[in-house]
Amino acid sequence: MRIPEIDAILSRASSAREVPGVVALAASKSGLIYEGAFGKRDLETGAAMAPDTLFRLASMTKALTSVAALQLVEEGKLALDEPIGRVLPELASPRVLDGFDDKGRPRLRAARRAITLRHLLTHTAGFAYEVWDPALGRYLRESGAPSILSAKLAALSQPLLFDPGERWEYGINTDLVGLGVEGASGKTLDAYFRERITGPLGMNDTGFLLSAAEEARLARVHRRRGEGTLEPAAREAAAAPEFFRGGGGLYGSGRDYLVFLEMLLGGGKREGVRLLRPETVALLAENQIGELEAGIMKSEMPQLSNDVDLLPGIACKWGLATLINAEPVRGGRSAGSLSWAGLYNSYYWIDRSRGVAGVILTQILPFADPLVLRLYREFERALYRAL
């Protein structure tokens, strides 16, 4: 379906080279209400963006991994508030980074409490990303430990930055949740997704590995230069991952991702396929971090991310999978809506009150690009006007 105002907004942004290309979709509980693809998926070759273009979903992977964990909670194979070390022995005795000595060596101490699945799902376990945390960046430099960006399993051995439950900080938590899903289910995360999430929902374009034919449909990453122009990033052969990254390893299409959002919008069910109980989706959508605030991150790696504040001036919380805006967005989503994003400037939201969900995808670095965020807001507001 098409909405002329949204078509005009997306077409203008791609024609003006604010984005190379963009795919955007939205649905209500009754089904698809908008789909559009504009511009180029590769400025160098001129290949057109299309509805079936594939994207690096990055942290939009996290919502699928969280759903997988909650399926296992429903089955009694995982528990939200038991020590996760029972499933992941490597987390049984967590250590907290307590500064550095006079020679720059990290000082570590035992954590004051155990890490639970709830801590991991809510980003309150104590883990971080060096993209937004200077202490972790220094630890990685001093210790020689690999970054999570390396897709090496050893990257998950980083220390906590604070004791579990004491604050919210975005980090590698959901990668560890993915390992917990594997440990509790006895399946690789890739196989689990195919059997329990993407397969049942018909998300046939979503997975951790690309075939040659899928590689040909993948949008190219572009970088924003200082003067605001865009250039295609150098092509790099993807390193074979040592594990399936539940925090950011999926590829997929906008069409597929909208199907996943429709499932959550439908209380865990879409077109007769139920993945979660309604009460589990309700719990997923509740504030799980109390008085803590979520969502604002200051960049330490400007080549990968700008400072992040996706909903300026709005208090935000975190549920069991996503950000939750505690206040309505002017001209857009209701209070209590769910949302998050992927590093390459793709974004989604689920407004359970209004019964609508949307996703907009580009492949641009650094994250939280001001022009893409403006386009995201324009798309959202035009959609609500059309409703």
C-alpha positions in Angstrom: 0.0 0.0 0.0 1.1 3.6 -0.6 0.5 6.8 1.2 1.3 9.8 -1.1 2.6 12.1 1.7 5.1 9.4 2.9 6.1 8.6 -0.7 6.9 12.3 -1.2 8.9 12.5 2.1 11.0 9.4 1.3 11.5 10.3 -2.3 12.7 13.8 -1.5 15.3 12.5 1.0 16.8 10.1 -1.4 16.7 12.6 -4.3 18.5 15.1 -2.2 21.1 12.5 -1.2 20.2 12.9 2.5 20.1 9.1 2.3 21.3 6.9 -0.5 18.1 4.9 -0.3 15.5 3.9 2.2 12.9 1.2 2.8 9.9 2.0 5.1 6.9 -0.1 6.1 4.0 0.1 8.6 1.2 -2.1 9.6 -1.9 -2.1 11.8 -3.5 -5.0 13.5 -5.4 -5.5 10.2 -2.2 -5.8 8.1 0.0 -3.7 5.9 -0.8 0.0 5.6 2.4 1.2 3.9 5.4 0.0 2.0 7.9 2.1 0.0 11.4 1.8 -1.3 13.3 4.8 -2.7 16.8 5.7 -3.9 19.8 3.5 -4.3 21.1 0.6 -2.2 24.6 1.3 -3.7 25.6 4.8 -4.9 28.6 3.5 -6.7 26.8 0.9 -8.8 23.5 2.7 -9.0 21.6 -0.4 -7.9 18.1 0.5 -6.8 16.7 0.1 -3.3 13.8 -2.4 -3.4 11.2 -3.8 -1.0 13.2 -7.1 -0.8 16.6 -5.4 -0.2 18.5 -7.0 2.7 20.0 -5.0 5.5 22.4 -5.5 8.4 19.9 -5.4 11.2 22.5 -4.9 13.9 20.8 -4.3 17.2 17.4 -4.8 15.8 18.5 -8.5 16.3 18.1 -8.0 20.1 14.3 -8.1 20.0 14.3 -11.5 18.4 16.8 -12.9 20.9 14.7 -11.5 23.7 11.6 -13.2 22.4 13.5 -16.5 22.1 14.5 -16.2 25.8 11.0 -15.4 26.8 9.7 -18.5 25.0 12.1 -20.5 27.1 10.9 -18.7 30.2 7.3 -19.8 29.4 8.5 -23.4 29.0 10.4 -23.3 32.4 13.8 -23.8 30.7 15.0 -20.3 31.7 13.9 -18.1 34.7 14.0 -14.3 34.8 15.2 -14.0 38.3 17.5 -17.0 38.9 21.3 -16.6 38.5 22.0 -17.0 34.8 25.3 -18.7 35.8 23.3 -21.9 36.2 22.9 -21.9 32.4 26.1 -19.9 31.5 28.9 -21.0 33.9 31.1 -18.2 32.5 28.7 -15.7 34.3 28.6 -17.6 37.6 31.3 -15.4 39.2 31.1 -12.0 37.6 33.9 -9.5 38.2 33.5 -5.7 38.2 36.1 -3.2 36.8 37.1 -1.1 39.8 39.4 1.3 38.1 43.1 1.0 37.1 46.3 0.9 39.1 49.2 3.4 38.8 50.6 1.3 35.9 47.3 1.3 34.0 46.4 -2.3 34.8 42.7 -3.0 35.4 41.6 -3.6 39.0 38.8 -6.2 39.3 36.6 -7.2 42.2 33.8 -9.7 42.7 30.3 -8.5 41.9 28.0 -7.9 44.9 25.2 -10.0 43.4 24.5 -12.6 40.8 23.5 -11.7 37.2 20.0 -12.8 36.2 18.3 -13.1 32.8 16.2 -10.1 33.8 19.4 -8.0 34.3 20.6 -9.1 30.8 17.3 -8.4 29.1 17.0 -4.9 30.6 20.7 -3.9 30.2 21.2 -3.5 33.9 23.7 -6.4 34.3 26.7 -4.1 34.2 28.0 -4.8 30.7 28.7 -2.1 28.2 29.9 -1.3 24.6 33.1 0.5 24.1 31.4 2.7 21.5 29.7 4.5 24.4 31.8 3.7 27.4 35.3 5.1 27.9 36.2 2.8 30.9 35.5 -0.3 28.8 37.4 1.2 25.9 40.4 1.6 28.2 40.0 -1.9 29.6 40.1 -3.4 26.1 43.2 -1.4 25.2 45.1 -2.2 28.4 44.1 -5.9 28.5 44.3 -6.7 24.8 40.9 -8.3 25.0 38.9 -8.2 21.7 36.0 -5.9 20.9 32.5 -7.3 20.4 32.9 -5.8 16.9 35.4 -8.6 16.2 32.6 -11.3 16.5 35.1 -13.3 18.6 33.7 -15.3 21.5 36.4 -14.0 23.8 34.8 -10.5 23.5 32.0 -11.7 25.8 34.5 -12.2 28.7 34.7 -8.5 29.5 34.1 -7.4 33.1 31.1 -5.6 34.4 31.3 -1.8 34.8 28.9 -1.8 37.8 27.1 -4.2 40.1 24.1 -5.9 38.6 20.9 -3.9 39.0 22.5 -0.6 39.9 22.0 1.3 36.6 21.1 1.0 33.0 23.8 0.9 30.4 23.5 -0.5 26.9 25.9 -3.3 26.2 26.7 -6.9 25.2 23.9 -8.3 27.4 21.8 -9.7 24.5 24.7 -11.5 23.0 24.9 -13.4 26.3 21.2 -13.9 26.3 21.7 -15.6 22.9 24.2 -18.0 24.5 21.7 -18.7 27.2 19.1 -19.6 24.6 21.6 -22.0 23.1 22.4 -23.5 26.5 18.8 -23.9 27.5 17.5 -25.2 24.2 20.4 -27.3 23.0 20.3 -25.6 19.6 22.4 -23.0 17.9 20.8 -19.6 17.9 20.6 -19.8 14.1 18.7 -23.1 14.3 16.5 -21.9 17.1 15.4 -18.8 15.2 14.6 -20.9 12.1 12.5 -23.4 14.1 10.8 -21.1 16.6 10.6 -17.6 15.2 11.6 -16.8 11.6 10.4 -20.1 10.2 6.9 -20.1 11.8 6.4 -16.4 10.8 7.6 -17.0 7.2 10.6 -14.6 7.7 12.6 -16.4 5.0 14.9 -13.5 4.3 16.2 -13.3 7.9 19.2 -15.1 9.1 22.8 -14.9 10.4 24.4 -16.1 7.2 24.0 -14.9 3.6 23.9 -17.1 0.5 25.5 -15.7 -2.7 22.1 -14.8 -4.0 21.2 -13.0 -0.7 24.6 -11.2 -0.7 23.6 -9.7 -4.1 20.5 -8.1 -2.5 22.4 -6.6 0.4 22.4 -2.8 0.7 25.9 -1.3 0.9 27.0 0.7 3.9 27.6 4.4 3.3 29.4 6.9 5.5 28.4 10.4 6.2 31.3 12.8 5.6 31.9 15.9 7.6 30.2 18.2 5.1 27.1 16.0 5.1 27.7 14.2 1.9 27.6 10.4 1.6 30.2 8.0 0.2 30.1 4.2 -0.2 32.1 2.5 2.5 35.0 0.2 1.4 33.8 -3.3 0.8 35.2 -5.7 3.4 34.9 -9.4 3.5 32.8 -10.4 6.5 34.8 -12.3 9.1 33.3 -15.7 9.9 31.7 -15.2 13.4 32.8 -17.4 16.2 29.2 -17.4 17.5 25.8 -16.3 16.4 25.5 -12.8 17.8 22.1 -12.5 19.5 22.9 -8.8 20.1 23.5 -7.8 16.5 24.2 -10.5 13.9 21.1 -10.8 11.8 20.5 -9.8 8.2 17.0 -9.3 7.0 14.5 -7.4 4.9 12.1 -4.7 6.0 9.2 -6.9 5.0 10.4 -9.7 7.3 11.0 -7.3 10.2 7.5 -5.8 9.9 6.1 -9.4 10.2 8.0 -9.7 13.5 6.7 -6.4 14.7 3.1 -7.4 13.8 3.5 -10.5 16.0 4.3 -8.3 19.0 1.6 -5.9 18.0 -0.8 -8.8 18.0 0.1 -9.9 21.5 2.5 -12.6 20.5 0.4 -13.9 17.5 0.2 -13.2 13.8 -2.0 -15.0 11.3 -2.7 -17.9 13.5 1.0 -18.4 14.5 1.6 -17.8 18.3 5.1 -17.2 19.5 4.4 -15.8 23.0 1.5 -15.7 25.4 -0.3 -12.3 25.6 0.7 -12.0 29.2 4.4 -12.4 28.3 4.1 -9.7 25.7 2.4 -7.5 28.3 5.4 -8.1 30.6 7.9 -7.4 27.9 6.2 -4.0 27.3 6.3 -3.0 31.0 8.9 -0.8 32.6 11.4 -3.2 34.1 14.0 -0.7 35.4 12.0 1.3 37.9 13.3 4.8 38.5 16.3 4.3 36.3 16.4 6.2 32.9 17.4 4.6 29.6 18.4 5.4 26.1 20.9 8.3 26.2 24.5 7.4 25.2 27.5 9.6 24.7 29.8 8.5 21.8 33.4 7.5 22.4 33.8 6.3 18.8 32.5 9.0 16.4 33.3 6.9 13.4 30.6 4.5 14.5 28.1 6.6 16.4 27.0 10.1 17.2 25.7 10.9 20.6 22.4 9.0 21.0 19.2 10.5 22.3 16.5 9.0 20.1 13.6 10.8 21.8 14.9 14.1 23.0 13.1 15.6 26.1 11.1 12.4 26.7 11.8 10.2 29.7 12.5 6.6 28.6 12.5 3.2 30.3 13.4 -0.3 29.2 11.2 -3.4 29.2 12.4 -7.0 28.5 13.3 -6.3 24.9 13.0 -2.6 23.9 13.1 1.1 24.9 9.7 2.4 26.2 8.8 6.1 25.9 7.1 7.2 29.1 5.4 10.1 27.4 3.7 10.5 24.0 5.7 11.7 21.0 4.2 14.9 19.6 2.4 14.0 16.4 3.3 10.3 16.7 3.5 7.3 18.9 1.6 6.9 22.2 3.2 6.8 25.6 4.3 3.3 26.4 5.3 2.5 22.8 8.2 0.1 22.2 11.2 1.0 20.0 14.8 0.5 19.2 17.3 0.6 16.4 20.3 -0.8 14.6 23.8 0.7 14.3 23.4 1.3 10.5 20.6 3.8 11.1 17.5 1.6 11.0 14.7 2.2 13.4 11.4 0.7 14.5 8.5 1.3 16.9 5.4 -0.6 18.1 2.5 1.5 19.4 0.2 -1.0 21.1 -2.2 1.7 22.2 -2.9 2.9 18.6 -2.4 -0.6 17.1 0.3 0.4 14.6 4.0 -0.5 14.1 6.6 0.9 11.7 10.2 0.3 10.5 12.5 2.4 8.4 15.8 1.1 7.2 19.0 2.6 5.8 22.7 1.5 5.8 24.6 4.6 7.0 27.3 5.2 9.5 27.7 6.7 12.0 24.6 5.8 14.1 22.0 8.4 15.2 22.6 10.3 12.0 20.7 13.6 12.3 19.2 13.5 8.8 18.0 9.9 9.1 16.5 10.7 12.5 14.7 13.6 11.0 13.4 11.4 8.2 12.3 8.8 10.7 10.3 11.4 12.6 8.7 12.7 9.3 7.7 9.2 8.3 6.2 8.5 11.7 4.2 11.8 11.8 3.0 11.4 8.2 1.8 7.9 9.1 -0.2 9.1 12.0 -1.7 11.9 10.0 -2.8 9.3 7.5 -4.4 7.2 10.2 
